[in-house]
Amino acid sequence: MEPIRSFDELSVGQEFRFGTMAMPLDEVLDFARRWDPQPFHTDEARARESPYGGLIASGIHTLAAAFGHMLRTGFVEQVSMGGTGLEVRWPAPVRPGDEIAVSGRVEELTPSRSRPDRGAVKVRYTGTRVSDGAVVIEITATHIFKR
C-alpha cells in the first residue's frame, strides 16, 4: 500500500483496502485473560452456554487488532499527528480462527483554520469476516494529518 504523504492528497469517498488479518485462538485467549476476562472470551465450556454458543474475541481486541493491522501497512506513517476520537460498533462476533478483511473510506476532510499545516480526516474502517461477508467491526476514526 502506498502511504499517504499529505492531507491534501485525500478526497471524500476515497477507499483503501488493507488486506486481511487472522484472529488465532491463542491470541483471543491471551488478550481476553489479560484485558477482558469475561467467560465467553476465556472459557470454552462456559462460552458454549452463553448467548454466543462458543468463544468469541473481545471487542476491544478486535478494535486493537484491526487498527494495528491498518497502521502496520504504513498507510498513515508519514502524516499522522494522532487523533481526536473513535466511534466503534461490533455488529457481529469474531470467533477464534476468523479471517477479517479491513478496509477504509474517507468520510470527511476538514482543514484546520488555526493551524494551516494540518487537517482532520474522518475515516470509517470496516472489518468483514472473509468466510461469510459479515461486518464484525466498524470504526469511525478522526485523525489529524499533516498537510
Steps between C-alpha positions, in 0.01 A plus 500: 500500500626845409523721811310827520746790474264792565149580618457677164526183293183355655142538376164420655388156386854376440530133595789288622547124538737385775492126436401239756590413857449181700362460851674182627367319807816554707489878444125517572551317830816690599346843436178413680676353803708815534254775407137375471462188718135425433414127477381515137852625411707273728322172580391271217254300715331807649502675161296213350229581757507872420274676249788468251512119514880498511811710545509844346780754485480806722370802311791700643739239356327520161532880509870490592575229242320678214650840579847350546464310173419826318794681663748224410425558129676838531185675376527798740864475607614819322202719593353391832501749783269286715126520521210649687260210539350169397146373468474121494227247421518120513207377287605132511734295721849393399583137566846350546641416159302765312675685221396865479538728197565862601411799282458874543304784341565872543179656638604861574795733446526817708804725456600666827418872512741574784785271388537499122764224512236234582144378460250259653418185303202286594541142374250217535687171535310177446597145595320228306519128574639338184308171538150653487533874432361601840613839625659437840630848582447858386736768624458868423831665583591866488868539415711815490719494188783726389448708185 
